[in-house]
Amino acid sequence: MNSLLRRVTPSVSRVARRKMGEKFNVTEYVKESKGEYLEHHAQTANLWKGLTFFVAIPASMLAAWNALRQEEEHIMHEIHEGRPDYVAYPHLNRIRKNFPWGDGKHPLFFNKHKNPINGAYEN
């Protein structure tokens, strides 16, 4: 809070020193104040640029690599072990009315290898 007051105080006092009859030009005031903090703006921009290129992008690439590795393990497990048997729990697949597309029994993002319909997988 104190650092903010120290930064704002010179600008406010400059405005307060202006005569009441003098017309205040907002554009000129903004141009003046930008020069005062130009070094701070450049340092902040460089900080965020460095964080983006050296932290955010590598972290995203690492997360993508980890997800790909886990998905490959999952696919290999499914190939060797086969698909698990369907267990018909009473709270699953409770379709009260037909969907408004296709035959009405398949959801919008239906995958015949992953999603069961009416108690069984489609083959």
C-alpha positions, 0 to 999 in steps of 0.5 A: 500500500505504501509503495502504491501511495509513493507512486501515485502521490507525485502524479496527484500532487502535480494535478493538484498544483494546476490552477483551477482555471487551466484546462486539464488535458487528459492525453498529455497527463497520460503521456507524462505518467507513462514515462515515469513508470516506463522502466517498471513496465519493461521489467514486468513485461520481461518477467511475464515473458520469461515466465511464459517461455521458461515455466508455462510452456515447458510445464504444459509440454510436461503435462501433455507428455504425462497424459500421453504416457498414461493413455498409452499404458491404459490402451496397452492394458486394455489390449492385453486384458480385454474390456471389463465385463459390464455390470448392470447397476440399477442407477445406470442407463436410465433413459426416460425418453428418447434422444432427439437425434438418430434412433433416440437410444444413443447419446450424442457422444456415443462410442460403441467400444466404450459405452454400453446400451441397454445392459450390453456393449455393442459389438 
